């Protein structure tokens, strides 16, 4: 069990570092986000009309189906105290813990498959992780997130999954797997 926990931890560490690089150093995520033209007015309007933190949709057809207002449409998160009001560290810790849980579960699941080859460990990690991440595409279907945005999220997670899978394959590997199990 110690081997499985360590494999999950190190896979999470590698994917966490990849996520930081992907979001903070590469331009592809920021390129997907548009900016308002009059930030002070937008902020004032949001604060005046969103009484608490949470998710807001306009028009909110689920609660008020007959308002007569059909456009523009927005689906947004309001954090009245701004982004990271407690600093950046709590978000970093939460993100890493989620990666640990995710790759810990995958490591445990893969450890139950006897004689799993290196290649199949990476492939199964990718398939397990991506099968869950495909649900973010529903945001494009129902909330009108651009397909380029949700597609990029899936691609980013696929890269992270392969990197994590490589770590799991190295740490959980069975030296005899290649000779006892077909690829």
C-alpha positions in Angstrom: 0.0 0.0 0.0 2.9 2.4 0.7 4.1 1.9 -2.9 0.7 2.8 -4.2 0.4 5.9 -2.0 3.9 7.1 -3.0 3.1 6.5 -6.7 -0.1 8.5 -6.4 1.7 11.3 -4.5 4.5 11.6 -7.1 2.1 11.4 -10.0 0.1 14.2 -8.4 3.3 16.2 -7.9 4.3 15.9 -11.5 0.8 16.8 -12.8 0.5 19.7 -10.3 3.8 21.1 -11.7 2.5 20.7 -15.2 -0.8 22.5 -14.3 1.2 25.4 -12.9 3.3 25.6 -16.0 0.3 25.3 -18.3 -1.8 28.0 -16.5 0.9 30.4 -15.4 3.6 30.3 -18.1 1.9 29.3 -21.3 -0.5 31.7 -23.1 -3.1 29.2 -24.2 -5.5 29.5 -21.3 -5.5 33.3 -21.1 -6.0 33.5 -24.8 -9.4 31.9 -24.3 -10.6 34.5 -21.9 -12.1 37.8 -23.1 -11.9 41.0 -21.2 -14.6 43.7 -20.6 -14.1 47.1 -22.0 -15.1 49.2 -19.0 -14.0 47.3 -15.9 -15.0 49.9 -13.3 -18.6 50.0 -14.6 -18.8 46.2 -14.9 -17.5 45.8 -11.4 -20.0 48.3 -10.0 -22.9 46.7 -11.9 -21.9 43.2 -10.6 -21.5 44.3 -7.0 -24.8 46.3 -7.1 -26.8 43.4 -8.5 -25.2 40.2 -7.1 -25.9 40.3 -3.3 -23.7 37.3 -2.4 -20.9 35.1 -3.7 -22.0 32.4 -6.1 -22.9 31.5 -9.7 -25.1 33.8 -11.6 -26.8 33.4 -15.0 -28.5 36.1 -17.0 -31.2 35.7 -18.0 -31.9 33.0 -15.4 -34.5 31.0 -17.2 -34.5 28.4 -14.5 -35.9 30.8 -11.9 -37.6 33.4 -14.1 -38.6 31.9 -17.4 -40.8 34.7 -18.6 -38.8 37.9 -18.1 -38.9 38.8 -21.8 -35.1 39.4 -21.7 -33.3 36.8 -23.8 -29.9 38.4 -24.5 -27.2 38.9 -23.8 -26.5 35.6 -22.0 -23.9 35.2 -19.3 -22.9 32.5 -16.9 -20.5 33.8 -14.3 -19.0 33.4 -10.9 -19.2 36.3 -8.5 -16.6 36.5 -5.7 -17.4 39.8 -4.0 -14.0 39.9 -2.2 -12.1 39.3 -5.3 -10.0 36.4 -6.4 -7.9 34.6 -3.7 -9.0 36.9 -0.9 -7.0 34.7 1.5 -3.9 34.7 -0.7 -2.7 32.3 -3.4 -1.5 29.6 -1.0 -4.9 28.1 -0.1 -5.8 27.6 -3.7 -2.4 26.0 -4.4 -2.8 23.6 -1.5 -6.4 22.7 -2.5 -5.3 22.1 -6.1 -2.5 19.8 -5.0 -4.7 17.8 -2.6 -7.2 17.2 -5.4 -4.4 16.0 -7.6 -3.3 13.6 -4.8 -6.8 12.2 -4.4 -7.3 11.8 -8.1 -3.9 10.1 -8.8 -4.1 8.2 -5.5 -7.4 6.6 -6.7 -6.0 5.8 -10.1 -2.8 4.3 -8.6 -4.9 2.1 -6.3 -7.1 1.0 -9.1 -4.2 0.2 -11.4 -2.5 -1.7 -8.6 -5.4 -4.2 -8.6 -4.6 -5.2 -12.2 -2.0 -7.9 -12.3 0.9 -7.8 -14.6 0.0 -4.4 -16.1 2.5 -3.3 -18.7 4.2 0.1 -18.7 2.4 1.1 -21.8 -1.0 0.0 -20.5 -0.4 1.7 -17.2 0.0 5.0 -19.0 -2.9 4.3 -21.4 -5.3 3.3 -18.6 -4.3 6.4 -16.6 -5.1 8.6 -19.6 -8.4 6.8 -20.2 -9.5 6.9 -16.5 -8.6 10.6 -16.1 -10.1 11.7 -19.5 -13.3 9.8 -19.0 -14.0 12.0 -16.0 -12.7 15.2 -17.6 -15.0 14.8 -20.7 -17.8 16.0 -18.5 -16.4 19.6 -18.7 -17.5 19.5 -22.4 -21.1 19.7 -21.0 -20.3 23.3 -20.1 -20.1 24.0 -23.9 -23.4 22.3 -24.5 -25.4 23.8 -21.7 -23.6 27.0 -20.5 -22.3 28.0 -23.9 -18.6 27.9 -22.9 -16.6 28.1 -26.2 -15.6 24.7 -27.5 -12.1 26.0 -27.8 -12.0 26.6 -24.0 -13.4 23.3 -22.9 -11.5 21.4 -25.5 -8.3 23.0 -24.3 -9.2 21.9 -20.7 -9.5 18.3 -21.9 -6.2 18.6 -23.9 -4.4 20.0 -20.9 -5.7 17.2 -18.7 -4.7 14.6 -21.3 -1.2 15.9 -21.1 -1.2 15.9 -17.3 -2.7 12.4 -17.4 0.1 11.0 -19.6 2.7 12.6 -17.4 1.1 11.2 -14.3 0.7 7.8 -16.0 4.4 7.8 -16.8 5.1 8.3 -13.1 2.7 5.6 -12.1 4.1 3.2 -14.6 7.6 3.8 -13.3 6.6 3.4 -9.7 4.0 0.7 -9.9 5.7 -1.2 -12.7 6.0 -4.9 -12.7 9.4 -5.9 -14.3 7.8 -9.1 -15.6 4.7 -7.5 -17.1 6.0 -7.0 -20.6 6.8 -10.7 -20.9 3.6 -12.1 -19.2 0.9 -9.9 -20.6 0.3 -8.9 -24.3 0.5 -5.2 -25.1 
